[in-house]
Amino acid sequence: MKLIGWIVIGLVGIAFVAFATHNYHLVEANLWPAPLVLSLPVYGLVFGGIVLGFLGGALVAWMGGGKGRRKTREIRRAARKLERQVEAGGGVPAVRAG
């Protein structure tokens, strides 16, 4: 299965290189509303868009997982508290499931 993954990655890499070498012409990107005009190769604009899309999706996914991370922290705190109580010889208090 790893071999298939490496083959796919290699083919995608070859496609990216082929795209970049055939689309090196400069285009102007007007970043409205900012008074900024960038002169970039076509492949730079496309790859930059892909990277920005990936980073934006990663940010949205990370923000969406906030509740789960908070719940995990609370559970870990409670587990550490119970472990300290057991180590101190206090026993484990009765806890309802749920």
N, C-alpha and C positions, 0 to 999 in steps of 0.2 A: 504494500500500500504506500510506503514511503517513496518507492521508486516512481510510482504514478504521480505523486505530488511533486517530486522534483522535475519530472518531465513536463508537467503542466506549468510549473514556475518558469522553466527554461523556455517553453514556447511563448508564454506571455512576455518574458523578457525580450525575446527575439522580436516579437511584434512591437513592443515599445521602442526598441532601437530602430526598427525599420520605419516606424511612424516618425520618429524624431529626425532621422536622416532625410526623409522625403518632405518634411514640413518645416524647414529651417528658415523660411522667408519671414521677414519682419512684418508685424502688424501693430497698429496703434490701438491701445486699450484706454478709453476715456473712463476714468473712475469717478463718474458723476455721483454725488453732488460735490465731491472734492475737486478742486481745480487741478487735477493731476492726470497727466497723459503718459502712459508707459509704452515704450516701443520694445516689444518682445517677439521672439520667434513663436510661430504658431504652436509648436510642441510645448513651449514653456507655458503658454496660456492654458493649454489643455491639461498638462500634468499638474500645473498649479491649481486648477479647478478641481482635479481629482483629489489632490492632497487636502485642499480646504474642505471639500465635501466629507472626506474621511475624518478629519479633525472635528468638524461640526457634528457628525454622527456620533463620534466617540464622546464628545462633550454631552450631547443629549442623553446617551445611554448611561453615562456616569451620573448625571443629575437624576435620572429616573431611578437609579439604584440606591438613592439616599436613604429611603425608608428601610430597606433591607439591611443596609450597613448599620443604621442606628439600632435596629432590633438586634443584630448580631452583637454589637457592643454591649447592649443591656444584658443579653444572655451571658456573655463572657464575664461581665462584672458580677452577676449573680452567682455564676459558677465559682469564680475566685473567692467570693465571700463565703460560700458554703465549704469550699476546700479549706479555708483558714479556720472555720469553725470546727471542722472534723479534725484537723491537725492539732488544734488547741484542746481537743478532748471534749468539746461541747456537744458532740453528736450532731446528727442531722435533724433539723426541725421538720415537722410534718408539712408537706407541700402538696397542694392539690394539683392534679394534672390539668393541663390546659393553659 
